[in-house]
Amino acid sequence: MDYGFVRVGAAVPRTKVADCKYNATEILNIINEAEKENVEILLFPELCLTSCSCGDLYSHSTLLKGAEDALQTLLEATKDNNAVIVVGAPVATQGTLLNCAVVIWRGGIAGVVPQNTIPTNSESSQRRWFSSTKELPTDCKATILGKEFELSEKRIFSTPRYTFAIEFGSELLSPAPQSTTLSLLGAEIILCPASNCETAGGRKYIMDQMLAQSARCCSGYIYSSCGYGESSGDAVFAGNAFIAENGSLLEESKRFSLDCQLIISEIDVEKIRHDRMTNSTFADARKEYAAQSYATTCIEQQATERTGLKRKFTAHPFIPDGEQLKERCDEIFNIQAAGLAKRIEHTHAATCVIGISGGLDSTLALLVTAKAFDLLGKQRDRIIAITMPGFGTTDRTYNNALKLMKSLGVTIKEISIKEACIQHFKDIGHDIDTHDVTYENSQARERTQILMDMANRLNGLVVGTGDLSELALGWATYNGDHMSMYGVNAAVPKTLIQHIVREIALESNEETIRETLLDIVDTPISPELTPADDKGNIKQKTEDLVGPYELHDYFLYHTLRNAYSPAKIYMLATQSFEDKYDDATIKKWLTTFCRRFFAQQFKRSCMPDGPKIGSCGLSPRGEWKMATDTCSTLWTDECNSL
């Protein structure tokens, strides 16, 4: 299965000015290289058959004939090539000269798209030689190699698997890019041949524009501009090429390379269709363009057999790379604190009550609460932090909880739940030596009862600690830690919480806080509801029971954000985690995820309020709406068939 991935390429050939035979040979070499890689769409730069530096020679019949001969060479050499190939050439028609993108498939010309917006800047005064389609009759045609072709800048090319359209580099940089219209008319991938010369900061500007446009259009975007071999008399061409998808850069070329370049990646048209279906602003805009006329061309391209992907998917999609990580952590922390501050102010809460276990989630929730009190100008000692030791509490988590609370200057209370739970077990007739779900959940509910009643007594607000990953798996006791008055972590996945706490630790100037937070990050994740081992260490480790959180966060992201099928998620996960988990392990926990995700929806249907922090959330009020009794059969059956 291709899972909706279309393998695409952007090429930058080495050229010689006005030497069409040489240029055709270089282009053909790249085409042959791309064929070995099973590329399905291959884009070359604007005017690549002649080079973009020919100046007044564009009007010479010798150059135009040379371009046609070069095109004929490409057609004859690609009769058995399944790729859609787009090259740039000057085309003369009805006394005018057009800068055109020629679409080649199986040795024939599938279509010709002329440039609509002609740049007039001093480096590339193309208006001196080329006309815009605006200056042509509406039914204008061009004759190329003895065949007539309709000319339309608004042309959608359709294959059995995807649709695409073409806009030129000058149109991308215009106030109203043609790709906006083309995408709303149905194009899923935009191809952009360009001839932009290099300027200081120019590459970044073009890339930013291209990424922004692909995001606005919910589309794939392929960009290729001229490179080495163009005239350097008044400008230098650096060979910029990019492949993007919905605002994300997938691949880019090297600047100032003296060699030919070919970059390859995959564009996920299945994801593009999902994003367009769920993006109401895109759907509304599309209605306004429904009456517009446009040309269509069908290309009966067959699916290409291939194994694996050139494109790499990060194993931790919730966690950005490099310098962005710290910025993201700070941003989320401030969103959480601002949300809680507003809720405190609105409810006129005199205090906040929060249970502190010494684990990751309650640690972040306490840090958020302290930040919210700072924002409101309230003293931190009005925060009531309660540690509630139970049958599974270890010295490590207990001591870390005390150190953290003391360092933050909050009011510390300790209320053991052991005697209350023992009495409760007697009341309901449960054997205390039977460490089952009743044994565990009774402790969680006892802790929640203490927090709720304490909040009532002190006119306070119970701050929830549960995170997005736990909500997805239903790893929370219903009406126990599942419940609070405001859940600050509800939209933050477990893998990201670790990084937020670590970043806060590294930024702290207080050694005790830093050391305590870093030790909490390194502590095994556990609800500590069953007794510790003989050495007093945590025995009940969550990831041993439900699976690694990094896998579940991966499954969750691609389920919520991209609506991928289990088979597609499995395929991607085997690539992303190939050095860490074997295929059987990934299949096991993916099946667990699908089963639990559906079965535990009832807990999410009545979850407390909490701030949205990203594109993935499970709040039933706006993020995720699913019937509580939805069957998981289709998903688990697909998992079992892997």
C-alpha positions as CSV (number, residue, x, y, z in Angstrom):
1,M,0.0,0.0,0.0
2,D,1.1,3.6,-0.7
3,Y,-0.9,5.0,2.2
4,G,-1.5,8.2,0.3
5,F,2.2,9.1,-0.1
6,V,3.3,10.6,-3.5
7,R,7.0,10.5,-4.1
8,V,8.1,13.8,-5.5
9,G,11.3,15.4,-6.6
10,A,12.7,18.9,-7.2
11,A,15.7,19.1,-9.6
12,V,18.3,21.8,-10.2
13,P,20.3,20.9,-13.4
14,R,23.6,22.4,-14.2
15,T,23.0,24.5,-17.3
16,K,24.8,26.4,-20.0
17,V,23.3,29.6,-21.4
18,A,21.5,29.0,-24.7
19,D,23.1,25.5,-25.1
20,C,19.8,23.6,-25.3
21,K,21.5,20.2,-26.2
22,Y,23.7,20.4,-23.2
23,N,20.8,21.4,-21.0
24,A,18.6,18.5,-22.3
25,T,21.4,16.0,-21.5
26,E,21.8,17.3,-17.9
27,I,18.0,17.2,-17.4
28,L,17.8,13.7,-18.8
29,N,20.5,12.5,-16.4
30,I,18.5,13.7,-13.5
31,I,15.3,12.2,-14.9
32,N,17.1,8.8,-15.1
33,E,18.3,9.2,-11.5
34,A,14.8,10.0,-10.4
35,E,13.4,7.0,-12.2
36,K,15.6,4.7,-10.2
37,E,14.1,6.3,-7.0
38,N,10.5,5.8,-8.3
39,V,9.8,9.5,-8.3
40,E,6.2,10.2,-9.5
41,I,6.4,14.0,-10.0
42,L,9.7,15.7,-11.0
43,L,9.9,19.5,-11.2
44,F,12.6,21.4,-13.0
45,P,13.3,25.2,-12.9
46,E,11.8,27.9,-15.1
47,L,13.2,28.0,-18.6
48,C,15.6,25.2,-17.9
49,L,15.8,24.0,-21.5
50,T,17.4,27.3,-22.6
51,S,18.5,28.7,-19.2
52,C,16.9,31.8,-17.8
53,S,19.7,34.1,-18.8
54,C,19.3,34.3,-22.6
55,G,18.1,37.9,-22.7
56,D,17.2,39.2,-26.1
57,L,18.1,35.8,-27.7
58,Y,14.6,34.5,-26.5
59,S,13.1,36.1,-29.6
60,H,15.6,34.4,-31.9
61,S,14.2,31.5,-33.9
62,T,17.4,29.6,-33.5
63,L,17.0,29.5,-29.7
64,L,13.3,28.7,-30.0
65,K,14.1,25.8,-32.4
66,G,16.8,24.6,-30.1
67,A,14.4,24.5,-27.2
68,E,11.9,22.5,-29.3
69,D,14.6,20.0,-30.3
70,A,15.7,19.6,-26.7
71,L,12.0,19.0,-25.7
72,Q,11.8,16.4,-28.5
73,T,14.9,14.7,-27.1
74,L,13.2,14.5,-23.6
75,L,10.0,13.1,-25.1
76,E,11.7,10.4,-27.0
77,A,13.8,9.4,-23.9
78,T,10.9,9.3,-21.5
79,K,8.4,7.1,-23.3
80,D,8.6,4.3,-20.7
81,N,9.0,6.7,-17.7
82,N,6.0,6.7,-15.4
83,A,6.9,10.0,-13.8
84,V,5.1,13.3,-14.5
85,I,8.0,15.7,-15.5
86,V,7.7,19.5,-15.6
87,V,10.3,21.5,-17.6
88,G,10.5,25.1,-18.5
89,A,10.7,26.5,-22.0
90,P,9.9,29.6,-24.1
91,V,6.9,29.1,-26.4
92,A,6.0,31.4,-29.3
93,T,2.4,31.8,-30.3
94,Q,0.3,34.4,-32.2
95,G,3.1,36.9,-32.3
96,T,3.9,36.7,-28.6
97,L,6.4,34.8,-26.5
98,L,5.3,32.9,-23.4
99,N,7.3,31.6,-20.5
100,C,5.8,28.1,-20.1
101,A,5.9,25.0,-18.0
102,V,5.6,21.9,-20.1
103,V,4.1,18.8,-18.5
104,I,5.6,15.6,-19.9
105,W,4.3,12.1,-19.3
106,R,5.1,8.8,-21.1
107,G,6.9,10.6,-24.0
108,G,4.1,13.0,-24.7
109,I,3.1,16.5,-23.7
110,A,0.2,16.4,-21.2
111,G,-0.3,20.1,-21.0
112,V,1.3,23.6,-21.2
113,V,0.9,26.2,-18.5
114,P,2.0,29.8,-19.3
115,Q,3.3,32.3,-16.8
116,N,0.6,34.8,-15.7
117,T,2.5,37.3,-13.6
118,I,5.6,38.6,-15.3
119,P,8.2,40.2,-12.9
120,T,9.6,43.6,-13.7
121,N,12.4,43.9,-11.2
122,S,15.8,45.0,-12.5
123,E,17.5,41.6,-12.1
124,S,14.9,39.7,-14.2
125,S,13.0,42.1,-16.5
126,Q,11.1,39.4,-18.2
127,R,8.5,41.8,-19.5
128,R,11.1,42.8,-22.1
129,W,10.7,39.3,-23.7
130,F,7.6,37.5,-22.4
131,S,3.9,38.3,-22.4
132,S,1.4,37.5,-19.7
133,T,-1.6,35.3,-20.4
134,K,-3.7,38.4,-19.5
135,E,-2.6,39.8,-22.9
136,L,-3.8,36.7,-24.9
137,P,-7.2,35.8,-26.3
138,T,-9.2,33.5,-24.0
139,D,-9.1,30.7,-26.6
140,C,-5.4,31.1,-27.4
141,K,-3.5,27.9,-28.3
142,A,0.2,27.1,-28.9
143,T,1.7,24.8,-31.4
144,I,4.6,22.7,-30.1
145,L,6.2,20.0,-32.2
146,G,3.3,20.1,-34.6
147,K,0.5,19.7,-32.0
148,E,-1.8,22.4,-30.6
149,F,-2.2,22.9,-26.9
150,E,-4.7,25.0,-25.0
151,L,-3.1,27.7,-22.8
152,S,-4.5,28.3,-19.4
153,E,-2.8,29.3,-16.2
154,K,-5.7,27.8,-14.3
155,R,-5.3,24.2,-15.2
156,I,-5.7,21.3,-12.8
157,F,-3.9,18.0,-13.7
158,S,-5.6,14.9,-12.3
159,T,-4.2,11.4,-11.8
160,P,-5.9,8.4,-10.2
161,R,-4.1,9.2,-6.9
162,Y,-3.6,12.9,-6.7
163,T,-4.1,16.3,-8.4
164,F,-1.6,19.0,-9.1
165,A,-1.3,22.5,-10.6
166,I,1.5,24.9,-11.6
167,E,2.3,28.4,-10.5
168,F,5.5,30.3,-11.3
169,G,7.9,31.8,-8.8
170,S,6.8,35.3,-9.6
171,E,3.2,34.3,-8.8
172,L,4.2,32.8,-5.4
173,L,5.6,36.2,-4.4
174,S,2.7,38.3,-5.7
175,P,0.0,39.7,-3.4
176,A,-2.5,37.1,-4.5
177,P,-0.6,33.9,-5.4
178,Q,-2.2,31.8,-8.1
179,S,-1.8,28.7,-5.9
180,T,-4.6,30.0,-3.7
181,T,-7.1,29.7,-6.5
182,L,-5.6,26.5,-7.8
183,S,-5.8,24.8,-4.4
184,L,-9.4,25.9,-3.8
185,L,-10.2,24.5,-7.3
186,G,-8.9,21.2,-6.2
187,A,-5.1,21.0,-6.7
188,E,-3.5,19.0,-3.8
189,I,0.1,19.6,-4.9
190,I,1.5,22.9,-6.3
191,L,4.5,22.9,-8.5
192,C,6.5,26.1,-8.7
193,P,9.2,26.5,-11.3
194,A,11.2,29.7,-10.6
195,S,14.2,31.7,-11.8
196,N,14.9,33.8,-8.7
197,C,18.4,35.1,-8.4
198,E,20.2,35.0,-5.1
199,T,20.2,38.0,-2.7
200,A,21.2,38.3,0.9
201,G,18.3,36.9,2.9
202,G,16.4,36.0,-0.3
203,R,16.4,32.3,0.2
204,K,14.8,32.5,3.7
205,Y,12.3,35.0,2.4
206,I,11.2,32.7,-0.5
207,M,11.2,29.7,1.8
208,D,9.0,31.5,4.4
209,Q,6.6,32.5,1.7
210,M,6.4,29.0,0.2
211,L,5.9,27.4,3.6
212,A,3.2,30.0,4.5
213,Q,1.4,29.5,1.2
214,S,1.5,25.7,1.5
215,A,-0.1,26.1,5.0
216,R,-2.8,28.5,3.8
217,C,-3.6,26.2,0.9
218,C,-3.4,22.9,2.9
219,S,-1.3,21.6,0.1
220,G,2.0,20.0,-0.9
221,Y,4.4,22.4,-2.5
222,I,7.4,21.8,-4.7
223,Y,9.7,24.7,-5.6
224,S,12.7,24.6,-8.0
225,S,14.8,27.6,-9.1
226,C,17.7,27.9,-11.5
227,G,21.2,27.1,-10.3
228,Y,24.9,26.9,-11.4
229,G,25.6,27.6,-15.0
230,E,23.3,30.6,-15.4
231,S,25.0,33.9,-16.4
232,S,26.6,35.7,-13.4
233,G,26.9,39.0,-15.3
234,D,24.4,40.8,-13.1
235,A,23.1,38.1,-10.7
236,V,23.9,34.8,-9.2
237,F,21.5,31.8,-9.1
238,A,22.0,29.5,-6.1
239,G,19.8,26.6,-7.1
240,N,17.1,26.8,-4.4
241,A,14.8,23.9,-4.2
242,F,12.2,23.0,-1.6
243,I,9.6,20.3,-0.9
244,A,6.9,21.3,1.7
245,E,3.6,20.0,3.0
246,N,1.1,22.2,4.8
247,G,3.6,24.6,6.2
248,S,6.3,22.0,7.1
249,L,9.6,21.8,5.2
250,L,10.3,18.2,4.1
251,E,13.5,18.6,2.1
252,E,15.7,21.4,0.7
253,S,18.6,21.7,-1.7
254,K,22.2,22.9,-1.0
255,R,23.0,26.5,-1.8
256,F,25.6,27.4,-4.4
257,S,26.2,23.8,-5.4
258,L,28.3,23.5,-8.6
259,D,26.7,20.1,-9.4
260,C,23.2,19.0,-10.4
261,Q,20.8,18.5,-7.5
262,L,17.9,16.2,-6.9
263,I,15.9,16.3,-3.7
264,I,13.2,13.7,-3.0
265,S,10.5,13.3,-0.4
266,E,6.9,12.1,-0.1
267,I,3.8,14.3,0.1
268,D,0.9,12.8,2.0
269,V,-2.2,13.6,0.0
270,E,-4.3,11.6,2.4
271,K,-3.3,14.0,5.1
272,I,-4.0,17.0,2.9
273,R,-7.5,15.7,2.2
274,H,-8.1,15.2,5.9
275,D,-6.9,18.7,6.7
276,R,-9.1,20.2,4.0
277,M,-12.1,18.3,5.2
278,T,-11.7,19.4,8.8
279,N,-10.6,23.0,8.1
280,S,-13.9,24.9,7.9
281,T,-12.2,28.1,6.7
282,F,-10.8,26.2,3.7
283,A,-14.2,24.7,2.9
284,D,-15.9,28.1,3.1
285,A,-13.3,29.7,0.8
286,R,-13.7,26.9,-1.7
287,K,-17.4,27.7,-2.0
288,E,-16.6,31.2,-3.3
289,Y,-14.5,29.7,-6.1
290,A,-17.0,27.0,-7.1
291,A,-18.3,29.0,-10.1
292,Q,-14.8,29.8,-11.5
293,S,-13.9,28.2,-14.8
294,Y,-10.7,26.2,-15.1
295,A,-9.2,23.7,-17.4
296,T,-8.6,20.0,-16.5
297,T,-6.2,17.4,-17.8
298,C,-6.3,13.8,-16.9
299,I,-3.1,11.7,-16.7
300,E,-3.5,8.0,-16.2
301,Q,-0.4,7.5,-14.2
302,Q,-0.1,4.1,-12.5
303,A,0.9,3.7,-8.9
304,T,4.6,3.1,-8.5
305,E,5.8,0.1,-6.6
306,R,8.3,1.0,-3.9
307,T,9.5,0.0,-0.4
308,G,10.0,2.4,2.4
309,L,9.9,6.2,2.4
310,K,12.5,8.8,1.7
311,R,10.7,11.1,4.1
312,K,11.5,10.7,7.8
313,F,8.9,11.0,10.6
314,T,10.1,12.1,14.0
315,A,9.6,9.5,16.8
316,H,8.4,12.4,19.1
317,P,5.9,14.5,17.1
318,F,4.9,16.5,20.1
319,I,8.5,17.6,20.8
320,P,10.1,20.1,18.5
321,D,13.8,20.0,17.7
322,G,16.7,22.2,18.7
323,E,16.1,25.8,19.9
324,Q,12.4,25.5,19.3
325,L,12.0,23.1,22.3
326,K,12.8,25.7,24.9
327,E,10.5,28.2,23.3
328,R,7.7,25.6,23.0
329,C,8.0,24.6,26.7
330,D,8.0,28.2,27.9
331,E,4.9,28.9,25.7
332,I,2.9,26.0,27.0
333,F,3.9,26.7,30.6
334,N,2.6,30.3,30.2
335,I,-0.6,29.1,28.5
336,Q,-1.3,26.8,31.5
337,A,-0.6,29.4,34.1
338,A,-2.7,32.1,32.3
339,G,-5.6,29.7,32.0
340,L,-5.5,28.8,35.7
341,A,-5.1,32.5,36.7
342,K,-8.3,33.3,34.9
343,R,-10.2,30.4,36.5
344,I,-9.0,31.5,40.0
345,E,-10.0,35.1,39.3
346,H,-13.4,34.1,37.9
347,T,-14.3,31.8,40.7
348,H,-13.0,34.1,43.4
349,A,-11.1,31.1,44.8
350,A,-9.2,32.0,48.0
351,T,-6.7,29.2,47.4
352,C,-5.8,26.3,45.2
353,V,-5.6,22.7,46.5
354,I,-3.4,20.3,44.8
355,G,-2.2,16.7,45.5
356,I,1.5,16.2,45.2
357,S,2.9,12.7,44.7
358,G,6.5,13.5,43.7
359,G,5.7,12.4,40.1
360,L,5.9,14.3,36.9
361,D,2.3,15.4,36.4
362,S,1.6,16.8,39.9
363,T,5.0,18.5,39.8
364,L,4.2,20.4,36.6
365,A,0.7,21.2,38.0
366,L,2.2,22.7,41.1
367,L,4.7,24.7,39.1
368,V,1.9,26.0,37.0
369,T,-0.1,26.9,40.1
370,A,2.8,28.8,41.6
371,K,3.3,30.7,38.3
372,A,-0.5,31.6,38.3
373,F,-0.3,32.9,41.8
374,D,2.7,35.0,40.8
375,L,0.8,36.4,37.9
376,L,-2.1,37.3,40.2
377,G,0.1,38.8,42.8
378,K,-1.0,36.3,45.4
379,Q,1.3,34.8,48.1
380,R,2.4,31.2,47.3
381,D,1.6,30.1,50.9
382,R,-2.0,30.3,49.9
383,I,-1.5,27.3,47.8
384,I,-2.4,24.2,49.8
385,A,-0.2,21.3,48.6
386,I,-1.1,18.0,50.1
387,T,1.0,14.8,50.0
388,M,-1.1,11.7,50.7
389,P,1.0,8.7,51.3
390,G,-0.6,5.4,50.5
391,F,0.3,1.7,50.4
392,G,2.7,2.1,47.4
393,T,4.4,5.4,48.2
394,T,8.2,5.2,48.1
395,D,10.7,7.2,50.0
396,R,12.0,8.7,46.7
397,T,8.7,10.2,45.6
398,Y,7.7,11.2,49.1
399,N,10.9,13.1,49.8
400,N,10.9,14.7,46.4
401,A,7.3,15.9,47.0
402,L,8.4,17.5,50.3
403,K,11.5,19.1,48.9
404,L,9.5,20.6,46.0
405,M,6.7,22.0,48.1
406,K,9.2,23.5,50.6
407,S,11.3,25.0,47.8
408,L,8.3,26.7,46.2
409,G,7.1,28.2,49.5
410,V,3.6,26.7,49.4
411,T,1.6,25.5,52.5
412,I,2.4,21.8,53.1
413,K,-0.1,19.3,54.4
414,E,0.4,15.6,54.9
415,I,-2.7,13.3,55.1
416,S,-2.1,9.6,55.0
417,I,-4.8,7.6,53.2
418,K,-3.9,4.3,54.7
419,E,-6.3,4.2,57.7
420,A,-9.2,5.6,55.7
421,C,-8.7,3.0,52.9
422,I,-8.4,0.2,55.5
423,Q,-11.8,1.3,57.0
424,H,-13.2,1.6,53.5
425,F,-12.1,-2.0,52.6
426,K,-13.9,-3.2,55.7
427,D,-17.0,-1.3,54.8
428,I,-17.2,-2.7,51.3
429,G,-16.0,-6.2,52.3
430,H,-12.7,-6.1,50.3
431,D,-9.7,-8.2,51.3
432,I,-6.7,-5.8,51.8
433,D,-4.3,-8.4,50.5
434,T,-6.1,-8.6,47.2
435,H,-4.2,-5.9,45.1
436,D,-6.8,-5.6,42.3
437,V,-8.5,-2.6,40.6
438,T,-10.7,-2.1,43.7
439,Y,-7.6,-1.9,45.9
440,E,-6.0,0.7,43.6
441,N,-9.0,2.8,42.7
442,S,-10.1,3.1,46.3
443,Q,-6.8,4.9,47.1
444,A,-7.2,7.3,44.1
445,R,-10.8,8.1,45.1
446,E,-9.8,8.7,48.7
447,R,-7.2,11.2,47.6
448,T,-9.6,13.0,45.4
449,Q,-12.2,13.1,48.2
450,I,-9.6,14.7,50.5
451,L,-8.7,17.3,47.9
452,M,-12.3,18.2,47.1
453,D,-13.4,18.4,50.7
454,M,-10.4,20.5,51.6
455,A,-11.2,22.9,48.8
456,N,-14.7,23.2,50.0
457,R,-13.5,24.0,53.5
458,L,-11.1,26.6,52.4
459,N,-13.0,28.1,49.5
460,G,-10.5,26.7,47.2
461,L,-10.1,25.2,43.7
462,V,-8.8,21.7,43.1
463,V,-6.1,21.8,40.4
464,G,-6.0,18.6,38.3
465,T,-2.8,16.9,37.4
466,G,-3.8,14.3,34.7
467,D,-2.2,14.6,31.3
468,L,-3.3,14.1,27.7
469,S,-1.6,10.7,27.4
470,E,-3.4,9.3,30.4
471,L,-6.7,10.6,29.1
472,A,-6.1,8.9,25.7
473,L,-5.5,5.6,27.4
474,G,-8.0,6.1,30.2
475,W,-5.2,5.6,32.7
476,A,-7.0,7.4,35.4
477,T,-9.5,6.3,38.1
478,Y,-13.0,7.5,37.2
479,N,-14.1,10.1,39.7
480,G,-10.7,9.7,41.3
481,D,-7.6,11.4,39.7
482,H,-9.8,11.7,36.7
483,M,-11.7,14.6,38.4
484,S,-10.7,18.1,39.4
485,M,-12.0,21.7,39.2
486,Y,-9.5,22.7,36.5
487,G,-7.1,20.4,34.7
488,V,-4.0,22.3,33.7
489,N,-2.2,19.3,32.1
490,A,-5.2,18.0,30.2
491,A,-3.8,18.9,26.8
492,V,-0.1,18.2,27.5
493,P,1.3,14.7,26.5
494,K,3.5,12.8,28.9
495,T,6.6,13.0,26.7
496,L,6.3,16.7,26.5
497,I,5.8,17.1,30.3
498,Q,9.2,15.6,30.9
499,H,10.8,18.3,28.8
500,I,8.8,21.2,30.3
501,V,9.8,20.1,33.8
502,R,13.4,19.7,32.7
503,E,13.5,23.1,31.1
504,I,12.1,24.7,34.2
505,A,14.8,22.9,36.3
506,L,17.6,24.1,34.0
507,E,16.4,27.7,34.2
508,S,16.1,27.7,38.0
509,N,18.8,29.5,40.0
510,E,18.0,27.5,43.1
511,E,20.0,24.3,43.4
512,T,17.5,22.4,45.5
513,I,14.7,23.0,43.0
514,R,16.9,22.1,40.1
515,E,18.1,18.9,41.6
516,T,14.6,17.9,42.8
517,L,13.0,18.5,39.4
518,L,15.7,16.6,37.5
519,D,15.3,13.6,39.9
520,I,11.5,13.7,39.4
521,V,12.1,13.6,35.6
522,D,14.3,10.5,36.0
523,T,11.8,8.7,38.4
524,P,9.9,5.8,36.8
525,I,6.3,6.7,36.0
526,S,4.0,5.1,38.5
527,P,0.7,5.6,40.3
528,E,2.2,3.9,43.3
529,L,-1.0,2.2,44.2
530,T,0.6,-1.2,45.1
531,P,3.3,-1.8,47.7
532,A,7.0,-1.2,46.7
533,D,9.4,-4.1,46.3
534,D,11.6,-5.5,49.1
535,K,14.2,-2.7,48.6
536,G,11.6,0.0,48.8
537,N,11.7,0.8,45.1
538,I,8.8,1.4,42.8
539,K,7.3,-1.9,41.8
540,Q,4.2,-0.8,39.8
541,K,5.6,0.9,36.6
542,T,3.0,2.3,34.3
543,E,4.9,1.7,31.1
544,D,5.3,-2.0,31.9
545,L,1.5,-2.2,32.2
546,V,0.2,-0.1,29.3
547,G,3.3,0.4,27.2
548,P,5.9,3.1,26.5
549,Y,4.4,6.6,26.6
550,E,6.6,7.6,23.6
551,L,4.8,5.0,21.5
552,H,1.4,5.9,22.8
553,D,2.1,9.6,22.2
554,Y,3.2,8.8,18.7
555,F,0.0,6.8,18.1
556,L,-2.1,9.5,19.6
557,Y,-0.6,12.3,17.5
558,H,-1.2,10.5,14.2
559,T,-4.7,9.4,15.3
560,L,-5.9,12.8,16.3
561,R,-3.9,15.2,14.1
562,N,-3.8,13.2,10.8
563,A,-6.6,10.6,11.2
564,Y,-4.2,7.9,10.0
565,S,-5.3,4.3,10.0
566,P,-3.6,1.8,12.3
567,A,-1.9,0.2,9.4
568,K,-0.4,3.5,8.3
569,I,0.6,4.4,11.9
570,Y,2.2,1.0,12.2
571,M,4.2,1.4,9.0
572,L,5.5,4.8,10.1
573,A,6.2,3.7,13.6
574,T,8.4,0.8,12.4
575,Q,10.5,3.4,10.6
576,S,10.5,6.0,13.3
577,F,11.4,3.5,16.1
578,E,13.4,1.0,14.0
579,D,16.4,1.2,16.3
580,K,14.4,0.9,19.6
581,Y,11.4,-1.4,19.2
582,D,10.8,-4.4,17.0
583,D,7.7,-4.7,14.9
584,A,6.0,-7.1,17.3
585,T,6.3,-4.7,20.2
586,I,5.0,-1.8,18.1
587,K,2.0,-3.9,17.0
588,K,1.3,-5.1,20.5
589,W,1.1,-1.6,22.0
590,L,-0.7,-0.1,18.9
591,T,-3.4,-2.7,19.4
592,T,-3.5,-1.8,23.1
593,F,-3.8,1.9,22.2
594,C,-6.7,1.4,19.8
595,R,-8.6,-0.8,22.3
596,R,-8.1,1.5,25.2
597,F,-8.7,4.7,23.3
598,F,-12.2,3.7,22.3
599,A,-13.1,1.8,25.5
600,Q,-12.1,4.8,27.8
601,Q,-14.1,7.5,26.0
602,F,-16.6,7.7,28.8
603,K,-13.9,9.2,31.1
604,R,-13.2,12.0,28.5
605,S,-16.9,12.7,28.0
606,C,-17.0,14.3,31.5
607,M,-13.5,15.6,31.9
608,P,-12.9,19.0,33.7
609,D,-12.1,22.2,31.9
610,G,-8.4,22.8,30.9
611,P,-6.5,25.0,28.5
612,K,-5.9,24.0,24.9
613,I,-2.2,24.1,24.0
614,G,-1.9,22.6,20.5
615,S,-3.6,20.9,17.6
616,C,-4.3,17.7,19.5
617,G,-6.7,17.6,22.4
618,L,-9.4,15.4,23.9
619,S,-11.8,17.9,25.4
620,P,-15.4,16.9,24.5
621,R,-16.3,20.6,24.3
622,G,-14.3,21.4,21.3
623,E,-11.4,19.1,20.6
624,W,-12.6,15.5,20.3
625,K,-16.2,14.5,19.9
626,M,-16.9,10.7,19.9
627,A,-19.8,8.7,21.1
628,T,-19.0,6.9,24.4
629,D,-20.1,3.6,23.0
630,T,-18.2,3.7,19.7
631,C,-16.9,0.3,18.7
632,S,-13.2,-0.2,18.1
633,T,-13.7,-3.3,16.0
634,L,-12.5,-1.8,12.7
635,W,-9.3,-0.5,14.3
636,T,-8.4,-3.5,16.3
637,D,-9.2,-5.8,13.4
638,E,-6.8,-3.8,11.3
639,C,-4.2,-4.1,14.0
640,N,-4.6,-7.8,14.3
641,S,-4.1,-8.2,10.5
642,L,-0.8,-6.4,10.5
